[in-house]
Amino acid sequence: MYSWIHRVWYEGASSYRLLLPFSGLFWLLITLRRYLYGMGILGSRRAPAPVVVVGNITAGGTGKTPVTIWLARELQARGFRPGIVSRGYGGSKSGSSMRVDHASDPDVVGDEPVLLAIRTGCPVVVDANRVRATQMLVEDGVDLIIADDGLQHYRLERTYEICVIDGARGLGNRHLLPAGPLRETIDRLNEVDQVLVNGPLRGDREALSVVEQNAIEFDLVAVEASRLDGSLNRPIAGFAGTTVHAVAGIGNPQRFFDMLRSHNIQVIEHAYPDHARLKRKDLDFRDEFDILVTEKDAVKLNKVALDKLWKVPVELQIDPLLAGPWLEQIESRLHDEQAMA
């Protein structure tokens, strides 16, 4: 199923035409929804602290979670006390707001919120009702809220919007779901405050021309791998020339595989759907090759004890000459919002 969708959305397969009537219906629904919010018929709610939204307009992975981690750390360094709100994959199963920490069950709260809590040290709350979740975060002492994957969550008012785009895949065939990967029309990019592009922008210049001058590129870099129990770290270059099993249950598994190959690693690919609930049996390859998994997948495998199992964290790298003025813009906007509260 994944390979078929990838061909339709990103490789020019003509079978997208079969889905165009459903995309037309989707367009009607999202247009009506935005109109109702714009007219105030559907009400937006103001959070008790300024909100920065990190999201995308395409389905699938774009690097949104590493951006959220990096942004939270940068804002912490500037004196803010950020908290992160997320719907969590499938939403909180409790029907109420749930705090997330390193020991939370990813099957309950989602894998990304657990990873965000581990990597940032910030308070993290999941709730399908993200407005309600912001209240819990403020009670925990935060003065700024980062809404993970909240670009289309118009019920929550926001101070600043960031849209993340995958540079390799761009906007695909530029059609709305399900004929294409778009959650909203391309014009939505004109409304966000900042566009970030994960890796060099390849092709799709026409579709992104509306934001090309505003877009900032970043890279995701792997430096080392770690055993899941934390007992040993190994430079990623130490796997060069070897064959590994690469396991990825993320929005764009190919990016993980290609990153490993860029380090001269021979990769046996094992791609799973995003948020797949990986278990010990999924790693039973009956050979002696090392197994490398994404950091998000490692959250779901933290109880698996295998010496040949390694997680590969990635770090966001961005030109400081571009990032500095942009972060100052965010900081100024947030201080203005706090002063008016």
C-alpha positions in Angstrom: 0.0 0.0 0.0 2.8 2.4 0.9 4.6 1.9 -2.3 1.5 2.4 -4.4 0.7 5.7 -2.6 4.3 6.8 -3.1 4.0 6.2 -6.8 0.7 8.0 -7.1 1.7 11.0 -5.0 5.4 11.5 -5.8 6.3 9.5 -9.0 3.7 10.7 -11.4 1.6 7.6 -11.6 -1.6 8.4 -13.5 -3.9 6.4 -11.3 -4.3 9.5 -9.1 -7.1 10.5 -11.5 -9.3 7.7 -10.0 -9.2 9.6 -6.7 -9.8 13.1 -8.0 -13.6 13.1 -7.2 -12.7 12.3 -3.6 -10.2 15.1 -3.6 -12.9 17.4 -4.8 -15.1 16.4 -1.9 -12.1 17.0 0.5 -11.6 20.5 -1.0 -15.3 21.3 -0.3 -14.9 20.1 3.3 -11.7 22.0 4.2 -13.0 25.1 2.4 -16.2 25.0 4.3 -14.4 24.4 7.6 -12.0 27.4 7.1 -15.0 29.6 6.1 -16.9 28.6 9.3 -13.8 29.5 11.4 -13.2 32.7 9.5 -16.8 33.8 10.1 -16.6 32.8 13.8 -19.4 30.2 13.4 -16.8 27.7 14.6 -15.0 29.4 17.5 -11.2 29.5 18.0 -10.0 29.5 21.5 -7.1 31.5 22.9 -4.6 29.6 25.0 -3.4 31.0 28.3 0.1 31.4 26.8 1.5 32.3 23.3 1.3 29.4 20.8 3.9 28.5 18.2 2.6 25.9 15.7 4.9 23.5 13.9 3.1 21.6 11.2 2.9 20.8 7.5 0.4 20.8 4.6 1.3 17.3 3.4 0.6 13.9 4.8 3.6 11.9 5.8 6.9 12.8 7.3 8.7 16.1 6.7 11.0 16.3 9.7 8.5 18.1 11.9 9.5 16.3 15.1 13.2 17.2 14.9 12.2 20.8 14.2 10.0 20.9 17.3 12.9 19.5 19.4 15.4 22.0 18.0 13.0 24.9 18.4 12.1 24.0 22.0 15.8 23.9 22.9 16.5 27.2 21.2 13.7 28.9 23.0 14.8 27.5 26.3 18.2 29.0 25.6 16.5 32.4 25.1 14.9 32.2 28.6 11.5 30.8 27.7 9.9 27.9 29.5 8.2 26.0 26.6 5.7 23.2 26.9 4.6 21.0 24.0 1.1 20.0 23.2 0.3 17.1 20.8 -2.7 15.2 19.8 -0.7 12.1 20.0 -1.2 9.4 17.4 -4.8 8.5 17.7 -5.2 11.1 20.5 -5.2 10.5 24.2 -7.1 7.3 25.0 -8.2 8.6 28.4 -10.6 11.3 27.0 -8.6 13.9 29.0 -5.3 15.6 29.0 -2.3 13.3 29.8 1.2 14.3 30.9 4.0 12.6 29.0 7.4 11.7 30.2 10.2 9.2 29.3 8.4 6.3 31.0 5.0 6.9 29.3 3.5 4.1 27.2 3.8 5.1 23.5 0.8 2.8 22.7 -1.3 5.1 24.9 0.1 8.6 24.3 1.9 8.1 20.9 5.5 7.6 20.0 6.3 11.2 19.0 5.2 12.8 22.3 7.4 10.4 24.3 10.4 11.2 22.0 9.7 14.9 22.5 9.6 14.6 26.3 12.9 12.6 26.2 14.8 14.9 23.9 13.6 18.3 25.2 13.0 17.8 28.9 9.9 20.1 28.4 6.5 19.4 29.8 4.5 17.5 27.2 0.8 17.0 27.2 -1.4 15.0 24.8 -5.0 15.5 24.2 -7.3 15.4 21.2 -8.6 18.6 22.7 -5.5 20.6 22.4 -7.1 23.8 23.8 -7.7 21.9 27.1 -4.2 20.5 27.0 -2.7 24.0 27.0 -4.3 24.7 30.4 -2.5 21.8 31.9 0.8 23.0 30.5 0.3 26.4 32.0 -0.5 24.8 35.3 2.9 23.1 35.0 4.6 26.5 34.7 5.2 27.0 31.0 5.1 30.4 29.5 5.1 29.3 25.8 3.3 26.5 24.0 4.6 24.7 21.0 1.8 22.9 19.2 3.2 19.8 17.4 1.4 19.1 14.1 -1.2 21.8 14.8 -1.3 23.7 11.5 -4.8 22.5 10.6 -6.1 22.7 14.2 -7.8 26.1 13.8 -9.7 25.7 17.1 -6.4 26.7 18.8 -5.4 30.3 18.2 -1.7 30.8 17.4 0.9 33.5 17.6 3.3 32.1 15.0 3.1 29.4 12.3 5.9 27.2 11.0 5.3 24.9 8.0 7.9 22.1 7.4 8.3 20.7 3.8 10.4 17.7 2.7 12.8 19.0 0.2 13.2 15.7 -1.7 9.4 15.1 -2.1 8.2 18.7 -2.1 4.4 18.9 -2.5 4.2 15.7 -4.7 1.7 15.9 -7.5 0.1 19.0 -5.8 -3.3 17.4 -5.4 -5.3 17.3 -2.3 -5.9 14.1 -0.4 -6.4 11.3 -1.4 -5.3 11.9 -5.0 -2.2 13.7 -3.6 -0.5 14.4 -0.3 -1.8 17.9 0.4 -3.9 18.5 3.5 -4.6 22.1 2.3 -4.1 24.0 -0.9 -0.7 25.4 -1.8 -2.0 28.9 -1.2 -1.8 28.1 2.6 1.9 28.6 2.4 1.4 32.3 1.8 -0.2 32.6 5.2 2.3 30.9 7.5 5.1 33.0 9.1 8.0 30.7 8.2 8.6 27.8 5.8 11.4 25.3 6.6 12.6 22.9 4.0 14.2 19.6 5.1 17.2 19.2 2.8 17.8 20.8 -0.6 14.7 21.7 -2.6 14.7 19.3 -5.5 12.3 20.2 -8.4 8.9 21.4 -7.6 10.1 25.0 -8.0 6.9 26.1 -9.5 4.8 24.9 -6.7 7.0 26.4 -4.1 7.7 29.7 -5.9 5.3 31.5 -3.6 7.6 30.9 -0.6 11.0 30.3 -2.1 12.4 33.7 -0.9 11.0 33.0 2.6 12.0 29.4 3.0 15.0 28.3 5.1 16.7 25.0 4.5 17.9 22.6 7.2 19.5 19.2 7.3 19.1 16.2 9.6 22.5 14.7 10.5 23.3 11.5 12.2 26.6 11.5 14.2 26.4 8.3 16.2 24.3 5.3 17.1 23.4 4.1 20.6 22.4 0.8 22.0 18.8 1.0 23.3 19.9 0.4 26.8 22.4 3.3 26.6 25.4 1.0 27.4 27.4 2.0 24.3 27.7 4.7 21.7 29.3 4.1 18.3 30.1 6.7 15.6 27.8 6.3 12.6 31.0 6.2 10.5 31.9 3.0 12.4 29.2 1.1 10.4 30.8 2.1 7.0 31.4 -0.8 4.8 29.1 -3.1 6.8 25.7 -4.5 6.0 22.8 -3.6 8.4 19.1 -4.1 8.7 17.5 -0.6 8.7 14.0 -0.5 10.3 11.8 2.6 10.0 8.2 3.1 10.9 8.1 6.8 10.0 6.4 9.0 7.5 9.3 8.8 5.0 11.3 5.7 5.6 13.4 6.2 2.5 15.0 9.3 4.0 16.4 7.2 6.8 17.7 4.5 4.4 19.3 7.1 2.2 21.0 8.8 5.1 22.6 5.5 6.2 23.8 4.9 2.6 25.4 8.3 2.6 27.7 6.9 5.2 28.7 4.0 2.9 26.5 1.6 4.8 24.9 -1.3 3.0 21.3 -1.2 3.9 18.7 -4.0 3.9 15.4 -2.0 4.0 12.5 -2.7 6.3 9.9 0.0 5.9 6.7 0.1 8.0 3.8 2.5 8.1 4.2 5.6 10.2 3.6 4.9 13.9 3.7 1.1 13.4 3.7 -0.8 16.6 7.0 -2.6 16.3 7.7 -5.7 18.4 10.6 -8.0 19.1 9.5 -10.4 16.4 9.8 -7.7 13.8 13.6 -7.7 14.4 14.1 -11.5 14.1 16.2 -11.5 11.0 18.1 -14.7 11.9 21.5 -13.4 11.0 24.4 -11.5 12.6 23.9 -8.1 10.9 23.4 -5.0 13.1 20.0 -3.5 13.3 19.6 0.3 13.0 16.3 1.9 13.9 15.1 5.5 14.0 14.9 7.2 17.3 11.1 7.4 17.1 10.9 3.6 16.6 13.3 3.0 19.4 10.8 4.5 21.8 8.5 1.5 21.0 11.3 -1.0 21.4 12.9 0.2 24.6 12.3 -3.1 26.3 14.0 -5.2 23.6 17.5 -6.3 24.7 19.7 -7.0 21.7 23.4 -6.1 21.5 23.1 -5.7 17.8 20.1 -3.2 18.0 21.0 0.5 17.7 19.0 3.6 17.5 20.2 6.5 15.3 19.3 10.0 16.7 19.4 12.9 14.3 20.3 16.5 15.0 19.0 19.5 13.1 21.6 21.7 11.4 20.7 25.1 10.1 22.7 28.1 8.9 23.1 30.3 12.0 23.1 33.4 9.8 19.6 32.5 8.7 18.4 31.0 12.0 19.5 33.9 14.2 17.3 36.7 12.7 14.4 34.3 12.4 14.6 33.2 16.0 14.8 36.9 17.0 11.6 37.5 15.1 9.8 34.7 17.0 11.2 36.0 20.3 9.9 39.5 19.6 6.5 38.2 18.6 6.2 36.1 21.7 7.3 38.9 24.0 4.7 41.2 22.4 2.0 38.6 22.9 3.0 38.1 26.6 3.0 41.8 27.2 -0.6 42.0 25.9 -1.8 39.1 28.0 
